Amino acid sequence: ANRLSLDGAPNYKEAVRRIMSAVMTDQLAVFYSYKGHKGKRKFHEKYLSSIVINAVQVCHSKTSENMLLKKYIESEIALWLSKATERSKKHLKN
């Protein structure tokens, strides 16, 4: 988590996007949703989920939000996972 948190993102949302992109490809992410909706695998049950959450909290613990609420980070992870198919299709076009 400490290595991932040395990312320099200006806010927690960007930190989630950068960290998730570093640890998971879009081709893999299309098989996951945060809670396992639509028959996909549950990302929140994976150890990687807690690592990403901890890394974002470490990265932004000095902000005014002071130890970001886990639910905000989880929502951003869920959003990133939900956009994986769209990003994957974009890569195929290029």
ChimeraX commands (.cxc) that place a marker at each C-alpha (Angstrom):
marker #1 position 0.00,0.00,0.00 radius 0.5
marker #1 position 2.83,2.42,0.78 radius 0.5
marker #1 position 4.42,2.03,-2.66 radius 0.5
marker #1 position 1.10,2.49,-4.41 radius 0.5
marker #1 position 0.35,5.57,-2.33 radius 0.5
marker #1 position 3.44,7.39,-3.65 radius 0.5
marker #1 position 1.44,8.32,-6.67 radius 0.5
marker #1 position 1.10,12.11,-6.39 radius 0.5
marker #1 position -2.56,12.28,-7.43 radius 0.5
marker #1 position -4.21,15.62,-6.59 radius 0.5
marker #1 position -7.32,14.01,-5.06 radius 0.5
marker #1 position -8.60,10.63,-3.92 radius 0.5
marker #1 position -10.64,10.01,-7.09 radius 0.5
marker #1 position -7.60,10.42,-9.31 radius 0.5
marker #1 position -5.57,8.31,-6.86 radius 0.5
marker #1 position -8.09,5.47,-7.20 radius 0.5
marker #1 position -7.98,5.67,-10.99 radius 0.5
marker #1 position -4.19,5.67,-11.11 radius 0.5
marker #1 position -3.75,2.89,-8.57 radius 0.5
marker #1 position -6.40,0.67,-10.15 radius 0.5
marker #1 position -4.79,1.18,-13.56 radius 0.5
marker #1 position -1.44,0.16,-12.07 radius 0.5
marker #1 position -2.70,-3.05,-10.47 radius 0.5
marker #1 position -5.31,-4.28,-12.96 radius 0.5
marker #1 position -5.68,-4.21,-16.73 radius 0.5
marker #1 position -8.97,-3.26,-18.33 radius 0.5
marker #1 position -9.10,-6.71,-19.91 radius 0.5
marker #1 position -9.13,-8.25,-16.42 radius 0.5
marker #1 position -11.34,-5.57,-14.86 radius 0.5
marker #1 position -14.24,-6.38,-17.21 radius 0.5
marker #1 position -14.77,-9.59,-15.22 radius 0.5
marker #1 position -15.25,-7.72,-11.91 radius 0.5
marker #1 position -17.71,-5.39,-10.28 radius 0.5
marker #1 position -17.27,-4.11,-6.75 radius 0.5
marker #1 position -20.13,-6.15,-5.28 radius 0.5
marker #1 position -20.40,-8.83,-7.97 radius 0.5
marker #1 position -23.37,-7.50,-9.94 radius 0.5
marker #1 position -24.42,-8.98,-13.29 radius 0.5
marker #1 position -22.70,-12.28,-12.57 radius 0.5
marker #1 position -19.26,-10.71,-12.32 radius 0.5
marker #1 position -16.64,-11.54,-9.71 radius 0.5
marker #1 position -16.73,-9.60,-6.44 radius 0.5
marker #1 position -13.77,-7.23,-6.19 radius 0.5
marker #1 position -14.58,-6.19,-2.62 radius 0.5
marker #1 position -13.82,-9.72,-1.40 radius 0.5
marker #1 position -10.31,-9.66,-2.84 radius 0.5
marker #1 position -7.30,-8.73,-0.74 radius 0.5
marker #1 position -6.34,-6.28,-3.48 radius 0.5
marker #1 position -9.42,-4.22,-2.61 radius 0.5
marker #1 position -8.15,-3.50,0.90 radius 0.5
marker #1 position -4.67,-2.73,-0.45 radius 0.5
marker #1 position -6.08,-0.14,-2.87 radius 0.5
marker #1 position -8.25,1.42,-0.15 radius 0.5
marker #1 position -5.29,1.61,2.27 radius 0.5
marker #1 position -3.03,3.09,-0.41 radius 0.5
marker #1 position -5.55,5.84,-1.21 radius 0.5
marker #1 position -6.00,6.61,2.49 radius 0.5
marker #1 position -2.23,6.82,3.01 radius 0.5
marker #1 position -1.86,9.00,-0.08 radius 0.5
marker #1 position -4.49,11.48,1.11 radius 0.5
marker #1 position -4.29,11.25,4.91 radius 0.5
marker #1 position -2.86,14.78,5.11 radius 0.5
marker #1 position -5.85,16.33,3.34 radius 0.5
marker #1 position -8.70,18.14,5.02 radius 0.5
marker #1 position -10.80,15.01,4.60 radius 0.5
marker #1 position -8.45,13.31,7.10 radius 0.5
marker #1 position -8.63,9.56,6.59 radius 0.5
marker #1 position -11.14,9.39,3.80 radius 0.5
marker #1 position -14.23,7.40,4.47 radius 0.5
marker #1 position -13.91,3.92,3.03 radius 0.5
marker #1 position -17.30,4.20,1.29 radius 0.5
marker #1 position -16.09,7.10,-0.91 radius 0.5
marker #1 position -13.08,5.11,-2.05 radius 0.5
marker #1 position -15.22,2.01,-2.62 radius 0.5
marker #1 position -17.62,4.04,-4.77 radius 0.5
marker #1 position -14.76,5.30,-6.91 radius 0.5
marker #1 position -13.36,1.76,-7.30 radius 0.5
marker #1 position -16.84,0.56,-8.33 radius 0.5
marker #1 position -17.05,3.36,-10.91 radius 0.5
marker #1 position -13.59,2.53,-12.29 radius 0.5
marker #1 position -14.54,-1.15,-12.63 radius 0.5
marker #1 position -17.85,-0.28,-14.31 radius 0.5
marker #1 position -16.01,1.70,-17.02 radius 0.5
marker #1 position -13.57,-1.14,-17.83 radius 0.5
marker #1 position -15.52,-2.38,-20.86 radius 0.5
marker #1 position -15.65,1.12,-22.31 radius 0.5
marker #1 position -11.89,1.62,-21.81 radius 0.5
marker #1 position -11.15,-1.82,-23.21 radius 0.5
marker #1 position -13.13,-1.09,-26.40 radius 0.5
marker #1 position -11.26,2.21,-26.80 radius 0.5
marker #1 position -7.92,0.40,-26.68 radius 0.5
marker #1 position -9.06,-2.02,-29.38 radius 0.5
marker #1 position -9.91,0.87,-31.71 radius 0.5
marker #1 position -6.46,2.43,-31.31 radius 0.5
marker link #1:1,2 radius 0.2
marker link #1:2,3 radius 0.2
marker link #1:3,4 radius 0.2
marker link #1:4,5 radius 0.2
marker link #1:5,6 radius 0.2
marker link #1:6,7 radius 0.2
marker link #1:7,8 radius 0.2
marker link #1:8,9 radius 0.2
marker link #1:9,10 radius 0.2
marker link #1:10,11 radius 0.2
marker link #1:11,12 radius 0.2
marker link #1:12,13 radius 0.2
marker link #1:13,14 radius 0.2
marker link #1:14,15 radius 0.2
marker link #1:15,16 radius 0.2
marker link #1:16,17 radius 0.2
marker link #1:17,18 radius 0.2
marker link #1:18,19 radius 0.2
marker link #1:19,20 radius 0.2
marker link #1:20,21 radius 0.2
marker link #1:21,22 radius 0.2
marker link #1:22,23 radius 0.2
marker link #1:23,24 radius 0.2
marker link #1:24,25 radius 0.2
marker link #1:25,26 radius 0.2
marker link #1:26,27 radius 0.2
marker link #1:27,28 radius 0.2
marker link #1:28,29 radius 0.2
marker link #1:29,30 radius 0.2
marker link #1:30,31 radius 0.2
marker link #1:31,32 radius 0.2
marker link #1:32,33 radius 0.2
marker link #1:33,34 radius 0.2
marker link #1:34,35 radius 0.2
marker link #1:35,36 radius 0.2
marker link #1:36,37 radius 0.2
marker link #1:37,38 radius 0.2
marker link #1:38,39 radius 0.2
marker link #1:39,40 radius 0.2
marker link #1:40,41 radius 0.2
marker link #1:41,42 radius 0.2
marker link #1:42,43 radius 0.2
marker link #1:43,44 radius 0.2
marker link #1:44,45 radius 0.2
marker link #1:45,46 radius 0.2
marker link #1:46,47 radius 0.2
marker link #1:47,48 radius 0.2
marker link #1:48,49 radius 0.2
marker link #1:49,50 radius 0.2
marker link #1:50,51 radius 0.2
marker link #1:51,52 radius 0.2
marker link #1:52,53 radius 0.2
marker link #1:53,54 radius 0.2
marker link #1:54,55 radius 0.2
marker link #1:55,56 radius 0.2
marker link #1:56,57 radius 0.2
marker link #1:57,58 radius 0.2
marker link #1:58,59 radius 0.2
marker link #1:59,60 radius 0.2
marker link #1:60,61 radius 0.2
marker link #1:61,62 radius 0.2
marker link #1:62,63 radius 0.2
marker link #1:63,64 radius 0.2
marker link #1:64,65 radius 0.2
marker link #1:65,66 radius 0.2
marker link #1:66,67 radius 0.2
marker link #1:67,68 radius 0.2
marker link #1:68,69 radius 0.2
marker link #1:69,70 radius 0.2
marker link #1:70,71 radius 0.2
marker link #1:71,72 radius 0.2
marker link #1:72,73 radius 0.2
marker link #1:73,74 radius 0.2
marker link #1:74,75 radius 0.2
marker link #1:75,76 radius 0.2
marker link #1:76,77 radius 0.2
marker link #1:77,78 radius 0.2
marker link #1:78,79 radius 0.2
marker link #1:79,80 radius 0.2
marker link #1:80,81 radius 0.2
marker link #1:81,82 radius 0.2
marker link #1:82,83 radius 0.2
marker link #1:83,84 radius 0.2
marker link #1:84,85 radius 0.2
marker link #1:85,86 radius 0.2
marker link #1:86,87 radius 0.2
marker link #1:87,88 radius 0.2
marker link #1:88,89 radius 0.2
marker link #1:89,90 radius 0.2
marker link #1:90,91 radius 0.2
marker link #1:91,92 radius 0.2
marker link #1:92,93 radius 0.2
marker link #1:93,94 radius 0.2
view
